Amino acid sequence: MAQRKEIFARIAQGKLEWGSRISDKMLSMNWTRSAGWTAPRIVPSDKLTLSPAAMVFHYGMAVFEGLKAYPSHSGPPRLFRPDLNIARLNASAKRMALPTVDPTTFMSALRGFVHAQAEWVPQSPGSSLYIRPTLIGTDPKIGVRHSDSALLYVLAAPGGSFFSSGYDGVRLVADPTFVRSWPGGVGHYKTGGNYALTIAPAKQAQDRGFDQILWLSDKKERKVGEVGMMNAMFVFDGPSPHIVTPRLDGTILPGITRQSIIDLAPGLGIEIEERDIWLDEVLQGLRDGTITEAFGTGTAAVITPIRSITYDGVETFVKGNGEIGKLLRKTLNDIFYSKQPHPWMIPAAPFDTKTSFSERKVSVSYA
């Protein structure tokens, strides 16, 4: 109790580094090829016991997800679009030769875990409980092949705003020296290696005074990819607002916030287009005012304005007032924190004892 109060106080004061503290419990499920999934267990989140030969350590057999649970004015916490996270987890698992989960039974597990951890959901404005499902290959054998065993565990981390710079926006550097993803790779999936390869370039960018990298396809074409760990969106001027976001070409992660904006925009009178967009087009649009806003979207940060983009030593600023980004952020926050029911908000609930989780073997598919 004392630990939780201290964490919540630091969140309310904006003094807790995002993702730095996790709750005292986690959800855990084991899988073997012969027996399938075990029933989910809620266990202490203090440690894992794995063989040093576990395949996750040697071949990067790891995928994960990120979603949030929000406080409710009355009743249990609510999860935002967990069905999309489960679908993306299964897509990533298939690509990384890991077992998939049955969507219905894993949804029950997620809701049950959040219900059990409801006291860890912070109540201060703008806060939430970040949920991190992680699936890893645990077979203790050295050799490049399928893993015959796996572990799926779910952590919970209470937190506030992701970026310390808040709504002021982030300064980006566009440098094609490093590439985040490429055609035929795994940029479309949420696997650990996609993020590991960005850490050193991001540190170099931060050492130069930038917040993040605007990822490009290569030195010649310079097609725009993602904004750090977020999807990119650009608002074009015209008779009506017009957003362009890079299409899902296999190098772009299908973000849940990205999809939610695509779903919401038409109802707000905002046209949205998924297509290729190049750095030269973006920089020219910022210079001549054709592009009036730019922002990144993601579960952690929701919507973060882009203040400027630096390429080849020249910094180009975004000149607009950010009205579209503010409208979208408010619309999403209204859904997150509203007192009213919404089909995207799924309430936590105790474990459903009628599901097959009460049995040793749970129905799954295996890729």
N, C-alpha and C positions, 0 to 999 in steps of 0.2 A: 504493500500500500504506500509506504513512504517513497519507494523508488518511483512509482507511477505518478505520485503527486509532484515530485521534483521534475520529472520529465514534462508533465503537462504545464507546469509553471514556466519552464524554459521555452516551450512551444509558444505559449501566450505572449512571452516577452520577445519572441523572434531570436532567441539565443541558442537554439538547438540545431546543430548541423543536420541537414536532411539525411535520413537513413542511418543515423549514427547509433540509434538505440532500438532494439527490438524487444518485443514483449517476452514474457517469461515462458511461454508455451509455443509449440509448433504442432502442425498436423503432419503425420508421417504415415506413408504407405509403402510397402515393399512389393516387388514384382519378380516372379521367376517364370521362365518359359514353360515349365512343367505345371505350375500351380496357379498362375495368374496373380491377381492382386490380393493382398491381405486386406482385412478390414482396416479403415483409418483409425489411427490412435492419436490422441492429444498427449504429447510428452514434453518434458522440459526442453527448452531450446538452447541448452548450454553446450552441447557437443554432438558430433557424429563419430561413429566408429567405422572406419573403412580400411580395407587392405591397402598397403602402399602400391600394390599392383593393380588396383581398381582402374578400369578402363577410362574413367573420367579424367584421371591424372595424366594419362599417356596419350590419349587420342582426342581429348576435348569433347567427349560425348556428354554434352550438357546443354539443356535448353531451359528457358525460364519464362515467366510471365510477370506482368505488373498491373495490378488493378487497385481500386480504392474502395473502402467502406466509409460511409459518411454518417454523422450523427443524425438521429431522428428526433423530432420534437416529442413524439409519443410512440412508443414501441421500440422494436429492435433496430440496430443500425441497418443501413441499406447499401448494397453493392451496386456499382455502376456497370451495366452491360457485361456481366461475367460470362454470358454465353459466347460473346465474341472472343474473349480471352481463352476460353476452353477450346474453341475451334482453332485458334491460332496456335495454342499449345500442341494440339494434335498434329497440325500441319508441320510444325517445327520438329516434333518427335519423329514423324515419318521420314523426314529428310535426313535426320541424324541417326536413323536405324535404332530408335528407341520405341518402347511400347506406347500405345495410345491409351487413353482412358475413355470409358463410356461417359458421354456428356451428361446424361441425367444423373448418374450416380456420383460423378465428381462434383456436379453442381450441388447436390445434397451435402457432400463433404465440405465444400467451401462455405455454404450457408451455416452448417453446423459449427465449423471452426470459428467463424466470425461471431456467431451467437455466444459461443463459450468464452470468447475474448472481448465481449462487448464493453467491459469495463476499461479496456485499453483504447477505446475510440475517444480522442480528445474532443472537447466541446467548444473550444475557442474558435472565433470566426476564421474561416479559411483553412481550417485544419481537417485532417482525415487520418484514417488508418490505412497505410499502404500495405498491400497483400502481395507477397512474392512466392508463387509456386515455382519450384525448381525440380527438374527431372534429370537424373544422372545415371550413367551406366556404371554398375558396381562390380561386374564380373572380375574376379581377382586373377586374370590370366593375361599375359603379355602376348599380343598378336592382333593384327588389324582385321576385325571381323565384328559380327553382331555380338552384343552383350547378352548373356543368358540371364542376367539379373539387373534390376534397376531399383532406384529409390526415388520416390516423389515426396518432397516435404514442402510445407508452406509456412513461411515466416510472416510476422506482422510487425510493422514499424510505425508508431505514431509520429506524425510530423506536421509541419506547416508549409511555408513557401519553399519551393525548390531552389530558386535563384535568389541570392542575397541582394542582387541589383533590383529585384522587384519589377515594377512596371516601367522603369526607366528604359529598359531595353538592353540588348546585348550587342557588343561589338564583335563582328566576325572577320576572320581572315580567310580568303579564298586562295588556297595554295594547292595546285594539282600534283605536288611532289609525292604526296601520299594519297592512296585511293582506299575508300572504305569498303566498296563492293564492286563487283564486275559481272557482266553477263555470264550466266551459267554457274555462278557461285551461290552463296547462301545468304546474300544481303536481304532477301525476302523473309528470312526466318529469324526468330529471336533466340539465337544461340550464343553461348559465351564468347566464342572466338571473334565474333563480329565486333564486340566491345573491347576486347583485349587489345586488338590491333590499333584502336583509336587512342589509347591512353598516352603513349609517348608523343605522337603528333599534337594532341591537345595540350599536353604539358608545355611543349615548345611554344605553342600559340599563346598560352597564358603567360609564359615568361616574357613574351614580347608585348604584353599588355592587352591581349584580346581575351574575350570570354570563351569563344568557341570557334570551331572551323565550319565553313560552308564547304561541304564535300563536293568534289567535282569528279566527272567520269575519267578524265585523263588530261594531259597537257595540251593536246591538239583540239579536241572537240569541246571540252569544258562544259559538258552538260551538267546542270545542277542536280545534286542528289539530296542529301539530308542536311539539317542544321544541327551539328553536334550529334545528339541522341534524339533529335526531334524531326518530324516531317516539316517541310518548308511550304509556305503559302505566300503568294504575292497578290496584292490588290491593284488592279488596273483601273485607271480613270476612264470615265465615259458617262453616257446618259444615266446608267445605272451601275451599281457596284459589280465588279467582275473579279473573281478570285481564280488564279491559276495555281495548281499544285502539281508537282511531278507525278506522272502516271506510274502505276505499279508495273514496272517492266522487268521485275525479277531482282532489281538492285535496291528497291525501296521497301522498307518495312510497312506493312499495312496497318498503320496505327489506329487504335480504337478512337482516340480523339479526332484524328483526321477523318475517319469514316463518319463520326458523329456530326462534324461540321458539314460534311457533304450532305448528310441527311437533313440537317436543320436549315441550311442556307436558303433553299427555295422558299420555305415558309416565311423567311425574313426579307424576301425580295432581293436576294443576292444570288446572282448567277455564279456557278462554279464550274470550272473546266479542269479535267485531268489530261495533261499533255506534257510532252518534253519541253523543257525551257532551258536556255543556255545562259551562261554567265554574261556574255556580251549583251544579250537582250535585257537582262536584269540591270546591269550597270547603266546602259543607255536609257532605260526606263526611269531609273532613279535620277539621272542627270536632267532629263527633259520633263520630268513630272508625270510621265505616263504611268509609272508605278508610284502609288501614293502611300502604300503600307507594305510591310513585310513582317512576317512573324513565324515562329516555330510552334508546333503543336505536339503534345505528348501527355501521357498519363501523369507523369511526375509534375511537369511544369504547367500543364493545361494549355495556356496560350501565352507565349512570351514574345513581346515586340522585338524586332531587330532595329537597332539604332543606326548601324552603319556596316558597310562591307568594304574591306580593304583588299585590293588586288594589285600586285606588282608595285607595292609601295604607295599606292594612291588610295585614300580613304574617301568613299562616296557615302553620303548621309541620306537616310530616309527622311523626306521632308514633310510627310503628311502628319495628321493629328491622331491617327490610330483609331478612328471612330469605329471602323468595321471590326477590328480586333476586340475593342472594348465591348461592342454589342454582342459578339459571339461568346466572349468570356462571361458576360453577365447572363446570357441565355443558358449557358452550361451550368453556371453556379446556381441559377434559379432551379435547375433540375436537381443538382446535387443536394441542395439544402432546403428545398421546398417542403412545406407542410403537406402538400397535396401528393397523392399517388401519381406515379409515372411509370409507364411500361418498361423504361430502361432501368429503373431502380428496383432491385430485387431484395426484399427484406431477409435478413438473417433468420434462421429458424433452427430449432434443435434437430439433431440427427434423426432422419426418418428411419425408424427401426424396421419398416416394411421393405426397404431396399435390400438388394443383394449384398450390401456391406455387412449384413449379419452373418454371411457365409464366408468360408475361407477363400473361395474362388469367385472373382467378380468378372463378368463378361467384358472382354476387351478385344480389340483388334490389334494385330501386330504387323508392322511394316518391316 
